[in-house]
Amino acid sequence: METQSWIDDALDCEYINQEQYQGLDALYQQIGGMLSNMISKADDFCKNAPDHSYIAEEPEPYGLSIEEL
């Protein structure tokens, strides 16, 4: 929505004309639609992703175990 606001401001301040505004607005709507579809179907985009483990190895236990106390 911030992008749409900046496009509106650019038109209001006459940085762009009506034709440029309409072109940018159409692109904004198209990209917004694609992002919305990706969000609603996020599982489809991630289904083939490898399973990542960000810990290379099991961390050493901290402190003493209960048995050592």
N, CA, C and O atoms as a Tripos MOL2 file, in Angstrom:
@<TRIPOS>MOLECULE
protein
  276   275    69     0     0
PROTEIN
NO_CHARGES

@<TRIPOS>ATOM
      1 N           0.8190   -1.1940    0.0000 N.3       1 MET1
      2 CA          0.0000    0.0000    0.0000 C.3       1 MET1
      3 C           0.8630    1.2590    0.0000 C.2       1 MET1
      4 O           0.4450    2.2980   -0.5100 O.2       1 MET1
      5 N           2.0680    1.1690    0.5710 N.am      2 GLU2
      6 CA          2.9520    2.3370    0.5760 C.3       2 GLU2
      7 C           3.3200    2.7340   -0.8550 C.2       2 GLU2
      8 O           3.3680    3.9190   -1.1850 O.2       2 GLU2
      9 N           3.5770    1.7380   -1.6960 N.am      3 THR3
     10 CA          3.9200    2.0250   -3.0910 C.3       3 THR3
     11 C           2.7800    2.7530   -3.7810 C.2       3 THR3
     12 O           3.0050    3.7160   -4.5140 O.2       3 THR3
     13 N           1.5590    2.2970   -3.5500 N.am      4 GLN4
     14 CA          0.3940    2.9530   -4.1520 C.3       4 GLN4
     15 C           0.2990    4.3970   -3.6770 C.2       4 GLN4
     16 O          -0.0310    5.2840   -4.4650 O.2       4 GLN4
     17 N           0.5740    4.6370   -2.4380 N.am      5 SER5
     18 CA          0.5430    5.9960   -1.8980 C.3       5 SER5
     19 C           1.5730    6.8880   -2.5880 C.2       5 SER5
     20 O           1.2850    8.0390   -2.9150 O.2       5 SER5
     21 N           2.7870    6.3470   -2.8090 N.am      6 TRP6
     22 CA          3.8270    7.1300   -3.4850 C.3       6 TRP6
     23 C           3.4600    7.4160   -4.9330 C.2       6 TRP6
     24 O           3.7660    8.4910   -5.4500 O.2       6 TRP6
     25 N           2.8120    6.4700   -5.5870 N.am      7 ILE7
     26 CA          2.3610    6.6990   -6.9600 C.3       7 ILE7
     27 C           1.3120    7.8100   -6.9760 C.2       7 ILE7
     28 O           1.3410    8.6830   -7.8430 O.2       7 ILE7
     29 N           0.3920    7.7740   -6.0220 N.am      8 ASP8
     30 CA         -0.6210    8.8300   -5.9100 C.3       8 ASP8
     31 C           0.0290   10.1860   -5.6510 C.2       8 ASP8
     32 O          -0.3560   11.1880   -6.2530 O.2       8 ASP8
     33 N           1.0130   10.2160   -4.7560 N.am      9 ASP9
     34 CA          1.7150   11.4660   -4.4450 C.3       9 ASP9
     35 C           2.4480   11.9990   -5.6780 C.2       9 ASP9
     36 O           2.4500   13.2030   -5.9330 O.2       9 ASP9
     37 N           3.0650   11.1030   -6.4330 N.am     10 ALA10
     38 CA          3.7860   11.5310   -7.6380 C.3      10 ALA10
     39 C           2.8370   12.1930   -8.6310 C.2      10 ALA10
     40 O           3.1970   13.1800   -9.2720 O.2      10 ALA10
     41 N           1.6370   11.6590   -8.7570 N.am     11 LEU11
     42 CA          0.6410   12.2680   -9.6410 C.3      11 LEU11
     43 C           0.1900   13.6100   -9.0840 C.2      11 LEU11
     44 O           0.1170   14.5970   -9.8160 O.2      11 LEU11
     45 N          -0.1120   13.6470   -7.7930 N.am     12 ASP12
     46 CA         -0.5730   14.8900   -7.1630 C.3      12 ASP12
     47 C           0.4630   16.0080   -7.2800 C.2      12 ASP12
     48 O           0.0970   17.1700   -7.4550 O.2      12 ASP12
     49 N           1.7380   15.6740   -7.1860 N.am     13 CYS13
     50 CA          2.8210   16.6760   -7.2580 C.3      13 CYS13
     51 C           3.2610   16.9350   -8.6950 C.2      13 CYS13
     52 O           4.1830   17.7110   -8.9460 O.2      13 CYS13
     53 N           2.5880   16.2740   -9.6320 N.am     14 GLU14
     54 CA          2.8500   16.4260  -11.0670 C.3      14 GLU14
     55 C           4.2550   15.9790  -11.4700 C.2      14 GLU14
     56 O           4.8420   16.5070  -12.4150 O.2      14 GLU14
     57 N           4.7890   14.9840  -10.7290 N.am     15 TYR15
     58 CA          6.0500   14.3660  -11.1340 C.3      15 TYR15
     59 C           5.8120   13.4290  -12.3210 C.2      15 TYR15
     60 O           6.7000   13.2170  -13.1480 O.2      15 TYR15
     61 N           4.6110   12.8810  -12.3890 N.am     16 ILE16
     62 CA          4.2000   12.0190  -13.4890 C.3      16 ILE16
     63 C           2.8620   12.5160  -14.0140 C.2      16 ILE16
     64 O           2.1190   13.1930  -13.3040 O.2      16 ILE16
     65 N           2.5570   12.1700  -15.2790 N.am     17 ASN17
     66 CA          1.2590   12.5570  -15.8380 C.3      17 ASN17
     67 C           0.2510   11.4160  -15.6600 C.2      17 ASN17
     68 O           0.5930   10.3450  -15.1590 O.2      17 ASN17
     69 N          -0.9740   11.6590  -16.0720 N.am     18 GLN18
     70 CA         -2.0510   10.6820  -15.8850 C.3      18 GLN18
     71 C          -1.7540    9.3700  -16.6030 C.2      18 GLN18
     72 O          -2.0410    8.2940  -16.0780 O.2      18 GLN18
     73 N          -1.1770    9.4570  -17.8070 N.am     19 GLU19
     74 CA         -0.8560    8.2430  -18.5620 C.3      19 GLU19
     75 C           0.1980    7.4060  -17.8340 C.2      19 GLU19
     76 O           0.0710    6.1840  -17.7440 O.2      19 GLU19
     77 N           1.2320    8.0590  -17.3180 N.am     20 GLN20
     78 CA          2.2590    7.3470  -16.5580 C.3      20 GLN20
     79 C           1.6680    6.7530  -15.2820 C.2      20 GLN20
     80 O           2.0020    5.6350  -14.8900 O.2      20 GLN20
     81 N           0.7900    7.5150  -14.6430 N.am     21 TYR21
     82 CA          0.1290    7.0280  -13.4340 C.3      21 TYR21
     83 C          -0.6490    5.7540  -13.7190 C.2      21 TYR21
     84 O          -0.5540    4.7830  -12.9670 O.2      21 TYR21
     85 N          -1.4120    5.7540  -14.7950 N.am     22 GLN22
     86 CA         -2.2270    4.5830  -15.1250 C.3      22 GLN22
     87 C          -1.3510    3.3620  -15.4060 C.2      22 GLN22
     88 O          -1.6980    2.2460  -15.0210 O.2      22 GLN22
     89 N          -0.2190    3.5730  -16.0760 N.am     23 GLY23
     90 CA          0.6930    2.4710  -16.3470 C.3      23 GLY23
     91 C           1.3050    1.9160  -15.0650 C.2      23 GLY23
     92 O           1.3690    0.7030  -14.8700 O.2      23 GLY23
     93 N           1.7540    2.8210  -14.1900 N.am     24 LEU24
     94 CA          2.3350    2.3810  -12.9160 C.3      24 LEU24
     95 C           1.2930    1.7070  -12.0300 C.2      24 LEU24
     96 O           1.5820    0.7110  -11.3660 O.2      24 LEU24
     97 N           0.0870    2.2530  -12.0250 N.am     25 ASP25
     98 CA         -0.9790    1.6670  -11.2160 C.3      25 ASP25
     99 C          -1.3290    0.2640  -11.7130 C.2      25 ASP25
    100 O          -1.5700   -0.6390  -10.9120 O.2      25 ASP25
    101 N          -1.3540    0.0860  -13.0220 N.am     26 ALA26
    102 CA         -1.6480   -1.2460  -13.5780 C.3      26 ALA26
    103 C          -0.5620   -2.2450  -13.1780 C.2      26 ALA26
    104 O          -0.8640   -3.3830  -12.8160 O.2      26 ALA26
    105 N           0.7040   -1.8170  -13.2430 N.am     27 LEU27
    106 CA          1.7950   -2.7000  -12.8190 C.3      27 LEU27
    107 C           1.6980   -3.0100  -11.3320 C.2      27 LEU27
    108 O           1.9140   -4.1470  -10.9120 O.2      27 LEU27
    109 N           1.3740   -1.9960  -10.5410 N.am     28 TYR28
    110 CA          1.2120   -2.1920   -9.0970 C.3      28 TYR28
    111 C           0.1280   -3.2290   -8.8200 C.2      28 TYR28
    112 O           0.3230   -4.1260   -7.9990 O.2      28 TYR28
    113 N          -0.9890   -3.1150   -9.4870 N.am     29 GLN29
    114 CA         -2.1000   -4.0590   -9.2910 C.3      29 GLN29
    115 C          -1.6840   -5.4750   -9.6990 C.2      29 GLN29
    116 O          -2.0140   -6.4440   -9.0160 O.2      29 GLN29
    117 N          -0.9560   -5.5870  -10.8160 N.am     30 GLN30
    118 CA         -0.5240   -6.8930  -11.3020 C.3      30 GLN30
    119 C           0.4520   -7.5480  -10.3200 C.2      30 GLN30
    120 O           0.3090   -8.7250   -9.9900 O.2      30 GLN30
    121 N           1.4260   -6.7950   -9.8640 N.am     31 ILE31
    122 CA          2.4120   -7.3350   -8.9190 C.3      31 ILE31
    123 C           1.7440   -7.6750   -7.5940 C.2      31 ILE31
    124 O           2.0490   -8.7060   -6.9940 O.2      31 ILE31
    125 N           0.8340   -6.8200   -7.1320 N.am     32 GLY32
    126 CA          0.1020   -7.0940   -5.8970 C.3      32 GLY32
    127 C          -0.6910   -8.3910   -5.9930 C.2      32 GLY32
    128 O          -0.7480   -9.1620   -5.0350 O.2      32 GLY32
    129 N          -1.3000   -8.6280   -7.1470 N.am     33 GLY33
    130 CA         -2.0520   -9.8650   -7.3550 C.3      33 GLY33
    131 C          -1.1550  -11.0910   -7.3140 C.2      33 GLY33
    132 O          -1.5120  -12.1180   -6.7360 O.2      33 GLY33
    133 N           0.0200  -10.9730   -7.9370 N.am     34 MET34
    134 CA          0.9620  -12.1000   -7.9280 C.3      34 MET34
    135 C           1.4510  -12.3900   -6.5090 C.2      34 MET34
    136 O           1.5300  -13.5490   -6.1010 O.2      34 MET34
    137 N           1.7770  -11.3350   -5.7590 N.am     35 LEU35
    138 CA          2.2330  -11.5350   -4.3810 C.3      35 LEU35
    139 C           1.1370  -12.1560   -3.5180 C.2      35 LEU35
    140 O           1.4050  -13.0220   -2.6860 O.2      35 LEU35
    141 N          -0.0790  -11.7100   -3.7230 N.am     36 SER36
    142 CA         -1.2000  -12.2680   -2.9650 C.3      36 SER36
    143 C          -1.3750  -13.7540   -3.2560 C.2      36 SER36
    144 O          -1.6110  -14.5460   -2.3440 O.2      36 SER36
    145 N          -1.2600  -14.1300   -4.5280 N.am     37 ASN37
    146 CA         -1.3580  -15.5480   -4.8910 C.3      37 ASN37
    147 C          -0.2280  -16.3650   -4.2840 C.2      37 ASN37
    148 O          -0.4440  -17.4810   -3.8100 O.2      37 ASN37
    149 N           0.9790  -15.8050   -4.3020 N.am     38 MET38
    150 CA          2.1070  -16.5290   -3.7090 C.3      38 MET38
    151 C           1.8930  -16.7380   -2.2160 C.2      38 MET38
    152 O           2.1890  -17.8100   -1.6890 O.2      38 MET38
    153 N           1.3860  -15.7320   -1.5420 N.am     39 ILE39
    154 CA          1.1440  -15.8480   -0.1020 C.3      39 ILE39
    155 C           0.0820  -16.9020    0.1790 C.2      39 ILE39
    156 O           0.2370  -17.7240    1.0820 O.2      39 ILE39
    157 N          -0.9970  -16.8730   -0.5970 N.am     40 SER40
    158 CA         -2.0860  -17.8220   -0.3370 C.3      40 SER40
    159 C          -1.7120  -19.2530   -0.7100 C.2      40 SER40
    160 O          -2.3460  -20.2000   -0.2440 O.2      40 SER40
    161 N          -0.6890  -19.4170   -1.5460 N.am     41 LYS41
    162 CA         -0.2600  -20.7560   -1.9700 C.3      41 LYS41
    163 C           1.1860  -21.0180   -1.5570 C.2      41 LYS41
    164 O           1.9250  -21.6830   -2.2830 O.2      41 LYS41
    165 N           1.5870  -20.5120   -0.4220 N.am     42 ALA42
    166 CA          2.9830  -20.6120    0.0220 C.3      42 ALA42
    167 C           3.4610  -22.0530    0.0890 C.2      42 ALA42
    168 O           4.6190  -22.3270   -0.2260 O.2      42 ALA42
    169 N           2.6170  -22.9630    0.4830 N.am     43 ASP43
    170 CA          3.0180  -24.3700    0.5810 C.3      43 ASP43
    171 C           3.4370  -24.9300   -0.7790 C.2      43 ASP43
    172 O           4.3440  -25.7590   -0.8480 O.2      43 ASP43
    173 N           2.7960  -24.4920   -1.8500 N.am     44 ASP44
    174 CA          3.1650  -24.9550   -3.1870 C.3      44 ASP44
    175 C           4.5660  -24.4980   -3.5770 C.2      44 ASP44
    176 O           5.2720  -25.2040   -4.2970 O.2      44 ASP44
    177 N           4.9680  -23.3270   -3.1090 N.am     45 PHE45
    178 CA          6.2740  -22.8010   -3.4540 C.3      45 PHE45
    179 C           7.3790  -23.4460   -2.6230 C.2      45 PHE45
    180 O           8.5420  -23.4210   -3.0250 O.2      45 PHE45
    181 N           7.0430  -24.0140   -1.4910 N.am     46 CYS46
    182 CA          8.0420  -24.5650   -0.5810 C.3      46 CYS46
    183 C           8.0660  -26.0870   -0.5510 C.2      46 CYS46
    184 O           8.8930  -26.6660    0.1540 O.2      46 CYS46
    185 N           7.1930  -26.7480   -1.2870 N.am     47 LYS47
    186 CA          7.0650  -28.1960   -1.1540 C.3      47 LYS47
    187 C           8.3050  -28.9650   -1.6010 C.2      47 LYS47
    188 O           8.5370  -30.0670   -1.1060 O.2      47 LYS47
    189 N           9.1000  -28.4340   -2.5050 N.am     48 ASN48
    190 CA         10.3010  -29.1380   -2.9820 C.3      48 ASN48
    191 C          11.5720  -28.5900   -2.3510 C.2      48 ASN48
    192 O          12.6730  -28.9860   -2.7350 O.2      48 ASN48
    193 N          11.4360  -27.7000   -1.4060 N.am     49 ALA49
    194 CA         12.6140  -27.1270   -0.7530 C.3      49 ALA49
    195 C          13.2720  -28.1840    0.1240 C.2      49 ALA49
    196 O          12.5840  -28.9690    0.7760 O.2      49 ALA49
    197 N          14.6000  -28.2060    0.1430 N.am     50 PRO50
    198 CA         15.2790  -29.1840    1.0080 C.3      50 PRO50
    199 C          15.0140  -28.8720    2.4790 C.2      50 PRO50
    200 O          14.8120  -27.7220    2.8710 O.2      50 PRO50
    201 N          15.0210  -29.9140    3.2560 N.am     51 ASP51
    202 CA         14.8480  -29.7510    4.6950 C.3      51 ASP51
    203 C          16.1610  -29.2430    5.2560 C.2      51 ASP51
    204 O          17.1890  -29.9050    5.1140 O.2      51 ASP51
    205 N          16.1480  -28.0900    5.8850 N.am     52 HIS52
    206 CA         17.3840  -27.4930    6.3840 C.3      52 HIS52
    207 C          17.5060  -27.6620    7.8810 C.2      52 HIS52
    208 O          16.5480  -27.4780    8.6330 O.2      52 HIS52
    209 N          18.6830  -28.0100    8.2850 N.am     53 SER53
    210 CA         19.0190  -27.9920    9.6910 C.3      53 SER53
    211 C          20.1120  -26.9610    9.8450 C.2      53 SER53
    212 O          21.2010  -27.1200    9.2930 O.2      53 SER53
    213 N          19.8370  -25.9090   10.5870 N.am     54 TYR54
    214 CA         20.7900  -24.8220   10.7090 C.3      54 TYR54
    215 C          21.8010  -25.0480   11.8200 C.2      54 TYR54
    216 O          22.6940  -24.2270   12.0260 O.2      54 TYR54
    217 N          21.6660  -26.1520   12.5340 N.am     55 ILE55
    218 CA         22.6450  -26.5190   13.5520 C.3      55 ILE55
    219 C          23.4650  -27.6550   12.9660 C.2      55 ILE55
    220 O          22.9280  -28.7240   12.6750 O.2      55 ILE55
    221 N          24.7600  -27.4310   12.7910 N.am     56 ALA56
    222 CA         25.6280  -28.4090   12.1420 C.3      56 ALA56
    223 C          25.7650  -29.6790   12.9690 C.2      56 ALA56
    224 O          25.8390  -30.7800   12.4230 O.2      56 ALA56
    225 N          25.7990  -29.5260   14.2580 N.am     57 GLU57
    226 CA         25.9110  -30.6880   15.1370 C.3      57 GLU57
    227 C          25.1660  -30.3890   16.4270 C.2      57 GLU57
    228 O          24.8540  -29.2390   16.7340 O.2      57 GLU57
    229 N          24.8980  -31.4160   17.1500 N.am     58 GLU58
    230 CA         24.1930  -31.2280   18.4140 C.3      58 GLU58
    231 C          25.0640  -30.4210   19.3680 C.2      58 GLU58
    232 O          26.2500  -30.7170   19.5150 O.2      58 GLU58
    233 N          24.5090  -29.4270   20.0070 N.am     59 PRO59
    234 CA         25.3060  -28.6430   20.9530 C.3      59 PRO59
    235 C          25.6450  -29.4610   22.1930 C.2      59 PRO59
    236 O          24.8980  -30.3530   22.5930 O.2      59 PRO59
    237 N          26.7720  -29.1410   22.7810 N.am     60 GLU60
    238 CA         27.1740  -29.8000   24.0170 C.3      60 GLU60
    239 C          26.2090  -29.3860   25.1210 C.2      60 GLU60
    240 O          25.7640  -28.2390   25.1650 O.2      60 GLU60
    241 N          25.8820  -30.3320   26.0230 N.am     61 PRO61
    242 CA         24.9950  -29.9650   27.1280 C.3      61 PRO61
    243 C          25.6260  -28.9000   27.9930 C.2      61 PRO61
    244 O          26.8400  -28.8950   28.1990 O.2      61 PRO61
    245 N          24.8260  -28.0210   28.4870 N.am     62 TYR62
    246 CA         25.3120  -26.9110   29.3120 C.3      62 TYR62
    247 C          25.3100  -27.3250   30.7740 C.2      62 TYR62
    248 O          24.3050  -27.8180   31.2870 O.2      62 TYR62
    249 N          26.4140  -27.1270   31.4250 N.am     63 GLY63
    250 CA         26.4650  -27.4020   32.8580 C.3      63 GLY63
    251 C          26.4870  -28.8800   33.1730 C.2      63 GLY63
    252 O          26.9270  -29.6920   32.3590 O.2      63 GLY63
    253 N          26.0190  -29.2230   34.3430 N.am     64 LEU64
    254 CA         26.0480  -30.6000   34.8250 C.3      64 LEU64
    255 C          24.7090  -31.2610   34.5840 C.2      64 LEU64
    256 O          23.6650  -30.6090   34.5610 O.2      64 LEU64
    257 N          24.7620  -32.5690   34.4050 N.am     65 SER65
    258 CA         23.5240  -33.3240   34.2860 C.3      65 SER65
    259 C          22.9530  -33.5600   35.6700 C.2      65 SER65
    260 O          23.6270  -33.3280   36.6730 O.2      65 SER65
    261 N          21.7390  -34.0100   35.7270 N.am     66 ILE66
    262 CA         21.0860  -34.2880   37.0140 C.3      66 ILE66
    263 C          21.8600  -35.3700   37.7660 C.2      66 ILE66
    264 O          22.0060  -35.3130   38.9870 O.2      66 ILE66
    265 N          22.3600  -36.3700   37.0050 N.am     67 GLU67
    266 CA         23.1190  -37.4490   37.6290 C.3      67 GLU67
    267 C          24.4030  -36.9440   38.2840 C.2      67 GLU67
    268 O          24.8300  -37.4890   39.3020 O.2      67 GLU67
    269 N          25.0200  -35.9170   37.7180 N.am     68 GLU68
    270 CA         26.2650  -35.3820   38.2530 C.3      68 GLU68
    271 C          26.0340  -34.5080   39.4740 C.2      68 GLU68
    272 O          26.9670  -34.2510   40.2360 O.2      68 GLU68
    273 N          24.8230  -34.0540   39.6670 N.am     69 LEU69
    274 CA         24.5250  -33.2130   40.8420 C.3      69 LEU69
    275 C          24.4210  -34.0940   42.0290 C.2      69 LEU69
    276 O          24.1760  -33.6130   43.1350 O.2      69 LEU69
@<TRIPOS>BOND
     1     1     2 1
     2     2     3 1
     3     3     4 2
     4     3     5 am
     5     5     6 1
     6     6     7 1
     7     7     8 2
     8     7     9 am
     9     9    10 1
    10    10    11 1
    11    11    12 2
    12    11    13 am
    13    13    14 1
    14    14    15 1
    15    15    16 2
    16    15    17 am
    17    17    18 1
    18    18    19 1
    19    19    20 2
    20    19    21 am
    21    21    22 1
    22    22    23 1
    23    23    24 2
    24    23    25 am
    25    25    26 1
    26    26    27 1
    27    27    28 2
    28    27    29 am
    29    29    30 1
    30    30    31 1
    31    31    32 2
    32    31    33 am
    33    33    34 1
    34    34    35 1
    35    35    36 2
    36    35    37 am
    37    37    38 1
    38    38    39 1
    39    39    40 2
    40    39    41 am
    41    41    42 1
    42    42    43 1
    43    43    44 2
    44    43    45 am
    45    45    46 1
    46    46    47 1
    47    47    48 2
    48    47    49 am
    49    49    50 1
    50    50    51 1
    51    51    52 2
    52    51    53 am
    53    53    54 1
    54    54    55 1
    55    55    56 2
    56    55    57 am
    57    57    58 1
    58    58    59 1
    59    59    60 2
    60    59    61 am
    61    61    62 1
    62    62    63 1
    63    63    64 2
    64    63    65 am
    65    65    66 1
    66    66    67 1
    67    67    68 2
    68    67    69 am
    69    69    70 1
    70    70    71 1
    71    71    72 2
    72    71    73 am
    73    73    74 1
    74    74    75 1
    75    75    76 2
    76    75    77 am
    77    77    78 1
    78    78    79 1
    79    79    80 2
    80    79    81 am
    81    81    82 1
    82    82    83 1
    83    83    84 2
    84    83    85 am
    85    85    86 1
    86    86    87 1
    87    87    88 2
    88    87    89 am
    89    89    90 1
    90    90    91 1
    91    91    92 2
    92    91    93 am
    93    93    94 1
    94    94    95 1
    95    95    96 2
    96    95    97 am
    97    97    98 1
    98    98    99 1
    99    99   100 2
   100    99   101 am
   101   101   102 1
   102   102   103 1
   103   103   104 2
   104   103   105 am
   105   105   106 1
   106   106   107 1
   107   107   108 2
   108   107   109 am
   109   109   110 1
   110   110   111 1
   111   111   112 2
   112   111   113 am
   113   113   114 1
   114   114   115 1
   115   115   116 2
   116   115   117 am
   117   117   118 1
   118   118   119 1
   119   119   120 2
   120   119   121 am
   121   121   122 1
   122   122   123 1
   123   123   124 2
   124   123   125 am
   125   125   126 1
   126   126   127 1
   127   127   128 2
   128   127   129 am
   129   129   130 1
   130   130   131 1
   131   131   132 2
   132   131   133 am
   133   133   134 1
   134   134   135 1
   135   135   136 2
   136   135   137 am
   137   137   138 1
   138   138   139 1
   139   139   140 2
   140   139   141 am
   141   141   142 1
   142   142   143 1
   143   143   144 2
   144   143   145 am
   145   145   146 1
   146   146   147 1
   147   147   148 2
   148   147   149 am
   149   149   150 1
   150   150   151 1
   151   151   152 2
   152   151   153 am
   153   153   154 1
   154   154   155 1
   155   155   156 2
   156   155   157 am
   157   157   158 1
   158   158   159 1
   159   159   160 2
   160   159   161 am
   161   161   162 1
   162   162   163 1
   163   163   164 2
   164   163   165 am
   165   165   166 1
   166   166   167 1
   167   167   168 2
   168   167   169 am
   169   169   170 1
   170   170   171 1
   171   171   172 2
   172   171   173 am
   173   173   174 1
   174   174   175 1
   175   175   176 2
   176   175   177 am
   177   177   178 1
   178   178   179 1
   179   179   180 2
   180   179   181 am
   181   181   182 1
   182   182   183 1
   183   183   184 2
   184   183   185 am
   185   185   186 1
   186   186   187 1
   187   187   188 2
   188   187   189 am
   189   189   190 1
   190   190   191 1
   191   191   192 2
   192   191   193 am
   193   193   194 1
   194   194   195 1
   195   195   196 2
   196   195   197 am
   197   197   198 1
   198   198   199 1
   199   199   200 2
   200   199   201 am
   201   201   202 1
   202   202   203 1
   203   203   204 2
   204   203   205 am
   205   205   206 1
   206   206   207 1
   207   207   208 2
   208   207   209 am
   209   209   210 1
   210   210   211 1
   211   211   212 2
   212   211   213 am
   213   213   214 1
   214   214   215 1
   215   215   216 2
   216   215   217 am
   217   217   218 1
   218   218   219 1
   219   219   220 2
   220   219   221 am
   221   221   222 1
   222   222   223 1
   223   223   224 2
   224   223   225 am
   225   225   226 1
   226   226   227 1
   227   227   228 2
   228   227   229 am
   229   229   230 1
   230   230   231 1
   231   231   232 2
   232   231   233 am
   233   233   234 1
   234   234   235 1
   235   235   236 2
   236   235   237 am
   237   237   238 1
   238   238   239 1
   239   239   240 2
   240   239   241 am
   241   241   242 1
   242   242   243 1
   243   243   244 2
   244   243   245 am
   245   245   246 1
   246   246   247 1
   247   247   248 2
   248   247   249 am
   249   249   250 1
   250   250   251 1
   251   251   252 2
   252   251   253 am
   253   253   254 1
   254   254   255 1
   255   255   256 2
   256   255   257 am
   257   257   258 1
   258   258   259 1
   259   259   260 2
   260   259   261 am
   261   261   262 1
   262   262   263 1
   263   263   264 2
   264   263   265 am
   265   265   266 1
   266   266   267 1
   267   267   268 2
   268   267   269 am
   269   269   270 1
   270   270   271 1
   271   271   272 2
   272   271   273 am
   273   273   274 1
   274   274   275 1
   275   275   276 2
@<TRIPOS>SUBSTRUCTURE
     1 MET1         2 RESIDUE 1 A MET
     2 GLU2         6 RESIDUE 1 A GLU
     3 THR3        10 RESIDUE 1 A THR
     4 GLN4        14 RESIDUE 1 A GLN
     5 SER5        18 RESIDUE 1 A SER
     6 TRP6        22 RESIDUE 1 A TRP
     7 ILE7        26 RESIDUE 1 A ILE
     8 ASP8        30 RESIDUE 1 A ASP
     9 ASP9        34 RESIDUE 1 A ASP
    10 ALA10       38 RESIDUE 1 A ALA
    11 LEU11       42 RESIDUE 1 A LEU
    12 ASP12       46 RESIDUE 1 A ASP
    13 CYS13       50 RESIDUE 1 A CYS
    14 GLU14       54 RESIDUE 1 A GLU
    15 TYR15       58 RESIDUE 1 A TYR
    16 ILE16       62 RESIDUE 1 A ILE
    17 ASN17       66 RESIDUE 1 A ASN
    18 GLN18       70 RESIDUE 1 A GLN
    19 GLU19       74 RESIDUE 1 A GLU
    20 GLN20       78 RESIDUE 1 A GLN
    21 TYR21       82 RESIDUE 1 A TYR
    22 GLN22       86 RESIDUE 1 A GLN
    23 GLY23       90 RESIDUE 1 A GLY
    24 LEU24       94 RESIDUE 1 A LEU
    25 ASP25       98 RESIDUE 1 A ASP
    26 ALA26      102 RESIDUE 1 A ALA
    27 LEU27      106 RESIDUE 1 A LEU
    28 TYR28      110 RESIDUE 1 A TYR
    29 GLN29      114 RESIDUE 1 A GLN
    30 GLN30      118 RESIDUE 1 A GLN
    31 ILE31      122 RESIDUE 1 A ILE
    32 GLY32      126 RESIDUE 1 A GLY
    33 GLY33      130 RESIDUE 1 A GLY
    34 MET34      134 RESIDUE 1 A MET
    35 LEU35      138 RESIDUE 1 A LEU
    36 SER36      142 RESIDUE 1 A SER
    37 ASN37      146 RESIDUE 1 A ASN
    38 MET38      150 RESIDUE 1 A MET
    39 ILE39      154 RESIDUE 1 A ILE
    40 SER40      158 RESIDUE 1 A SER
    41 LYS41      162 RESIDUE 1 A LYS
    42 ALA42      166 RESIDUE 1 A ALA
    43 ASP43      170 RESIDUE 1 A ASP
    44 ASP44      174 RESIDUE 1 A ASP
    45 PHE45      178 RESIDUE 1 A PHE
    46 CYS46      182 RESIDUE 1 A CYS
    47 LYS47      186 RESIDUE 1 A LYS
    48 ASN48      190 RESIDUE 1 A ASN
    49 ALA49      194 RESIDUE 1 A ALA
    50 PRO50      198 RESIDUE 1 A PRO
    51 ASP51      202 RESIDUE 1 A ASP
    52 HIS52      206 RESIDUE 1 A HIS
    53 SER53      210 RESIDUE 1 A SER
    54 TYR54      214 RESIDUE 1 A TYR
    55 ILE55      218 RESIDUE 1 A ILE
    56 ALA56      222 RESIDUE 1 A ALA
    57 GLU57      226 RESIDUE 1 A GLU
    58 GLU58      230 RESIDUE 1 A GLU
    59 PRO59      234 RESIDUE 1 A PRO
    60 GLU60      238 RESIDUE 1 A GLU
    61 PRO61      242 RESIDUE 1 A PRO
    62 TYR62      246 RESIDUE 1 A TYR
    63 GLY63      250 RESIDUE 1 A GLY
    64 LEU64      254 RESIDUE 1 A LEU
    65 SER65      258 RESIDUE 1 A SER
    66 ILE66      262 RESIDUE 1 A ILE
    67 GLU67      266 RESIDUE 1 A GLU
    68 GLU68      270 RESIDUE 1 A GLU
    69 LEU69      274 RESIDUE 1 A LEU
